[in-house]
Amino acid sequence: MSRNMLILLAAGGSAALLLGAFGFQMLGYAPCQMCLWQRWPHAAAILIGLLALALPGRILPILGALAALTTAGIGVFHTGVERGWWEGITACAGAGDITTLSAGDLLDTSREVGPPLVRCDEVAWEFLWLSMASWNVLLSLALALIWIAAARRSA
């Protein structure tokens, strides 16, 4: 397979994963903070892919592989938080900062204090016993291998 076909496949894979994430969001699966973090490297990989199609060399495909490995790494961390293997970040673990709220705010149930908190330590959806974060890991590792193959075919 040619360098450009591999780049199209890798960048297209990131585009498909990003569109899938937006699709799940439209279906009512609100993303947590770590879900959002996993999206940024896919967006970067798409841009890198567009540049790599126009410019020769190995650097851009290597950067594409690093983007795919970055989102996979975030996904591994997120999967570990979901499965209770380690602690997650406090921004989406349900602790929240209530020190700035008054007693009246804490007791008032008539209004929303802010947007609902989406917890990173709960699996919102899974298929074949793997969460969305876990699927992101597996698919992103495959994309990294495709990027590496494209780098090997670069002049």
Steps between C-alpha positions, in 0.01 A plus 500: 500500500634846414603766750206724411249215529635416846478866603142519371414183691657624825360854485166365380497262795544790739224687318271197533573468872438871553174486305400194700561688824284789378235248393488347847475850643201573276340178626516638855833364625654817640882487503699524821817708526729212403277414204552853374876470549503189282345694212773763461776265378260360239435854375876557488548174306248614240686828450834318492358265237396789278846653528672165446311448173642828371852479641757220464705354781473290810448766766126551447410129501708462817304791653179325393616186681578705810151654488345154479718376786405805707128434473564131568694593815219723624260216423707255706489741794126553453437125480692450823288765671180341368605156623617628839864407442614848608362837603386746237508874488285698741348711220271215400500256789198649669678680782457852365578821685216601727700746709382792288129420550291655774274297729202627302657383171562156645138465612339658192364226271302733276786588268806352343823621659697413188517245223450140610820321592586204280708260702817355348492199731173359365467303176225668296499244215679179423515240226659158545592599857705798380410862566530780247834594657623140460390487136681829444819340634482200270404693188752777566781247541403356160505852353847557649624189319356632174672836556829318564458302177445831317817643656698196384382560142598868508798626309 
